[in-house]
Amino acid sequence: KRMENIINDLLYFSRVGRTDINREKTDLNHLIAEITDSLQFSISENQVTCRIPETLPIVSCDHVRLKEVFYNLLTNAIKYNDKEHKWIEIGYQDEDRTKSSPIFYVRDNGIGIKENHVGKVFKLFKRLHGRNKFGGGTGAGLTIVKKIIQKHGGEIWLESTPGQGTTFYFTIN
């Protein structure tokens, strides 16, 4: 079963790399609402508070692919959190008006990532924990997220403090 999941993820990663981006005006508030609705059981079961400090912008992007980005980042934020009071914040920074796109972020108060592991999280099939710890997975999710962001002409990076949480930042152009 694990090998089947790895093969499927590898095939999907390959398809993402070859597929063109279909840009359309997308209201990120609606997109996030769709995702949180689909994750409602997991959000409730894990007692996670999701917050969006301000109205998100409308952007030109591939709606389906950007939905995958946020979905993956949100599911990871839920999965990798051992706190009693879990929270996730979704927002953007638009201080630098010289850039064509705001910097989006997904922030959590989860387990965090050690500094020496930060570069590894975007590597294909690289998990930082045991195969079945934190709900398992193949380690392909963040690699796919990075590929989608790159297909949008953007960048992705993170800041993290072990035991305190992680913030994933990304741009799209």
N, C-alpha and C positions, 0 to 999 in steps of 0.2 A: 504494500500500500504506500509506504514511504517513497519507494523508488518511482512508483506511478505518479505521485505528487511532484516529485523532483522533475521528472520528464515533462509533465504538463506545464510546470512553471517555466522550464527552459524553453519549451515551444512558445509559450505565451510571451516570454521576454523577447524571443526572436521576432514574433509578429509585431510587437510594440515598436521594435526598432525599424521595421520595414513599412509600417503603416503611416500614411500621411495624416497630418493634423487637420481636422475639419473645424475651422474657427467659426464661432457664432457669438453674438452678444449673450452673456450669461450672468444672471443675477446670482451672486454668490450666496446671498441670504436664502434664496430658494434651494440652491444646490446643497447647502449645509442642512437645511430643514429636511430635505429628502434623505440625506445620510443619517441624521440623528433619528428620524422616524424608523429607518430600516434597522438601526442599532438599538432601538428602544428597549428590547428585552435585555440585552447585554448591559446597557447603561443602568437600567433599573436593578438588575441582578447584582451588579458590582457597586451600586450606590454611588454613581459618578455624577457630579454636578458639571454640566457643560455651560460655559458662559461665552458670550460674544459682547465685548465691551462697547462696540459701536457698530452701526450699520455697515455692512461690507459693500464694496463697490460692484458695479457691473463691469465685467471685463470681456475682452475678445479672447476666446480660448476654445479648445475642444471640450465641450461640456462633459462627454462621457469619460474622457481621459482625466480631466481635472477632478471629476467625481472620484475616480480611482485613487488619485493622490490623497485627497482629504480622507477618504474612507480608510485607506491604509494607515495614515498617520493617526487617525482617531482610534482605530482598533488597536494599534500598538500602544497608544496612550492608555487605553483601558487595560490591556493585557499586562503591561509591564508596570503595574502600580500595586504596591503592597500596603498602602496607607489606609488608615481607618476612614479618613475623610478625603476621598479622591476628587480631583477636579481637572478639567481640561478647559483651556481658553483658546479661542480661535479669533484671530484678528489680523490687522495689517498696520504697517507703519508707512506713512507717506510724507515724512519730514523732508526728504531730499527731492525737491521738485524738478531737479535736473534729470532724474531717471524717468524713463518712460513708463515704468510699472512700479506699483507699490511693492513693498516687501511683506509677504504674507507669513503668518506663523501659526503653529499649533504648539501650545505650551502645556505641560502637565507637571504634577507634583509627584511623579512616580519614582522608580528606583534609580534613575539616572544612568549615565554611561561613564565609565572610567576614561580619563583623558587618553590613555594609550590604546583604547578601543574605538575611539571616535572615527578614525579613518576606515575601520573595518566594517562598519554597519552598512555601507553601500556596496560591499562586495557580494557577488552572487553566491548564494547558498552558505553565507557566513552567519552562523548563529553564535551569540555570545554566551548562551546558556545551554545546558543539556537538552537533548532532543525532545524530551517531554516536559521540561520545566517551562513555566509561564505559557501553558497552552500549546506548546509545540509549534510547528511550522517548518518550512523548508529554508528560510533565510533568503527568499527571493523578493519579498515585498518591497523593501527599500531600494533594491537595485532597479526594480520596475518603476518605482516612483521617480528615481533619479533619471531614468531614460525618458519618461514622459515629460519631466521638467526640461530636460535638454532638447527634446523635440519641439518644445514651445520656445526655445531660444533663451531659457532661463538657467538659473543656478539654484542649488540647494545646499544648505549647510546646517550645522547644529551647534548649540551650546548646551552643556550639561554639567551638572554637579551630582556626583554619586550620592544617593540617599535623599536628594532634594528635588530632582526632576530634570526634564529635558525640554528644550525649545528647538523645534525644527523651523527654519526659515527658508523661504524660496521666493523666486521671482519668476515671472513669465513675461515674454515680450511679444 
